Amino acid sequence: TIHPGNNRLMVLTIIREDTGETALPGGMADPGENVYETRDRELAEELSFTSADLGKALYERIIARGYADDPRNTDNAWIETIVIHSHMPYEAIATMILKAGDDAKGFNWVDITPDHVRSFYGSHGLTLLKAIKELLHSRSAHLGRSMHDYLLDMCGEF
C-alpha cells in the first residue's frame, strides 16, 4: 500500500517465530488446496486476515513460481513457491485488525527501502523487488508520477 502521509510504498511483513527475521507472510499448501486457498488460510493463521480484507485489493497477480532460495533447502529437498502480490488501498489497511499467530511472532508494516529489502528472510527481498517491477508496469496500479519515480530509483539500487 502507499502511505498517504509520506507517500512511501509499504509492505505487510511477519516476524518469523523460528528465526526472528522479517519475511513475507505465507506457508505450505495443505493437500488439495489451490494457491488462493493456501494464501487465504496462511494470512488468516499468521495475521488474522479475512476474505473481506482480501476483497479490497486494487491489484492482484501471481508474480513468481518455482524454486525459492531458502535456508532450509538441501541437496535432496527444496522449497518451491507461488507468490501472489495483492496491492491494497491504504484506506482498507487502516481499518484492518491484525494479530500475529501461528508461526509469526509479530508483524509490521514496513516502508520499502533498499535496507529493508536486503534484510528479508531468504529470497523474500528479491521477490518483493519483482512485485515492485510488476507494479511499475501495471496499468491498473494508478501510481502517481512521484511514486513511479521513487520505485524506479529504488529498483536501480539493486
Secondary structure, DSSP 8 states (H G I E B T S, - for coil): -EETTTTEEEEEEEEETTT--EE-S-----TT--HHHHHHHHHHHHH---HHHHTT-SEEEEEEEEE---TT--SS---EEEEEEEE--HHHHTT------TTEEEEEEEE--HHHHHTBSTTHHHHHHHHHHHHHT-TTS---HHHHHHHHHHHHT-
